[in-house]
Amino acid sequence: MARLPGTGLAKGLAVTLRTMTRRSITRQYPEVQPDLPPRSRGVIALFEENCTVCMLCARECPDWCIYIDSHKETLPAPEGGRPRARNVLDRFAIDFALCMYCGICIEACPFDALFWSPEFEYAEYDIAELTHERDRLREWMWTVPPPPAHDPHAEPPKELPKESREAR
């Protein structure tokens, strides 16, 4: 089967003409904000009240981009008890120039102190300014959406006792 010379060019021009007549779907970004999925990953937020300075997030991070400093504080003993020592968070910073947004730190945190925030506008002009301290991470915490509601038709969790699972 012989091809006529120029058929590829004609097909390409037809595609070009077809797309030129369609309406553009480009959004003007700064003026029109994008519609993000409900649980999209943007930046890591810190809920400082839940942080016990256990350092699991920093140890599990494959990029070593989490910096934590703390000191021990002794709490006075209640009547008849002994004084307790606890870690107090001095510095919690994440270097987003190094972070690969894998979420391992969020999964490793046993006290739910780290969350995904949908914020994505945190660019800086200087790469050295991409290390965000705990004040900035705390600000992003208030943009974290609430978790989705449980499905009423789902199976009960396996952690519940067998009797309460059967009662449902």
N, C-alpha and C positions, 0 to 999 in steps of 0.2 A: 504494500500500500504506500503510495507516494504521497508525501506531504508537500503542500504548496509552500513556497518560501514566504515567510512573513506571518504565518498563522500564529506563532507564539507572540509576536509583537501585537497583533490584532487582539488576541485574548487579554494580554496585559493592559492594553488601552481600554478595553471594555470594562475590566475590573476597576481601573482608575476612574472612568466616567461614572460607574455605578456608585463608588464610594464618595465621589465629589458631590453627588446629588443628595446624599443622605445628610440628615441633621447631625451635627457634632455632639458628642456626649461628654466632652471635656468640661471639668468643673474648675472654676477659678479658685485655687486652693486657699489663699489667705482669707478671701471674703466668704467662701462657702466651705464649711467644715465637712470632712468626709463622714459618711455613715459607717461607724465601726461595728463589728460584731459585738454581741453583748459581753463576752468574756475575753476580749482581745488582750494580748500581751503588749504592754507599752514599756513600762519602767517598773522597777522594784520599789515598793513602798515599805516603810518600817512602822510597826505599831510598837512603840518604845516601851509601853507599860507591860507588854508580854515578854520582853527580852530578858532572859536571865543570865546573859553573857556566858552561855555554855560553849560558845565558839564552834559549834557543829557546822554552821553555815560557812564560816571561814575555812574550816578544815576540808569540807567536802567540795568547795569551789575548785573546779579544774584549772581556772585561770589565776587563782590567788588574787582576786580583785577586791576582796572584802577586808577592810582594816578595822579591827576592834581593839580598843584599849579600855581597861577597867581597873578598879582598885577594890580591895576588901574593906568592908565596913562592919563593925561589930555592933549588933543591936543589943540594947539592955535586956536583961533577963526578966521574964515575968516572975511573980512571987514563987519561990521554990524551984525555979528553973535555972538553967545555965544560959549564959549569953550565946547568941547565935551570930555567926559570921555569914555575910552574903556579899556577892559581887555587885558592884555598882558600875553602870555603863558610863564611861567617860567620853569615848569616841566610837562612832559607828559610821563608816564611810564606804562607799562603793565607787570604784573607778570604772565608769561606763565606757571609757576608751578601751579597756581590757575585757570587759564583760561580753560574753557571747550569748547572753539571754537564754541559757539552757534551762533555768528554773530548778537546778539541783539544790540550791540554797533554800529555796522556798519549800521544797519537798523534805529536806533534811531537818528543818526547824521543828522541834517537837512541841513548841509552845505557841505556834501560830503568831509569830512576830513579823513575818515577811509575807507580802502579798503582791500579786500582779496588779498594777494600776493601768488603766487605759491611756494615760497621758503619754504623748509621743513628741511633744514640742519642748525638748530640753536641750537643743543644740547650743553649742558655744562657739565663739570665734577662735578660742585658744584651746588646744587639746588638754592642756594642764588643768583647765577649769572643768573638765568632765568628771572630776572626783567630787561627788556630792556628799556632804556631811549629813548627820542625822536630822538637822533642822529641815533641810530640803526634802529628805526622805519622809519625814513626818507629815509635811504639807501634802505630799502625794497620797498619803494614807486615806485622806478624806474623799478622794476621787474613786476609791475602790468600790465597785458595785457590790450589792449584797449577793450572797450565794443564791443560786436558783432554788426554787421550792422543790421539795421532795415529791416524787411521783407517787400519788396515792395508790396506784396499781402495781407498784414495784414490790419485789420480795423484801421481807423484813431483813435487817442486817443480821449476819451470822453471829455477831457478838452478843445478841440478846439471848437470854435463856430459852431453851426449847419450849417451855410451857407458854411463855408470853408470845412466841412466834405462832404457836398453834391457836392461841386465843384470837389472833387477828383474823 
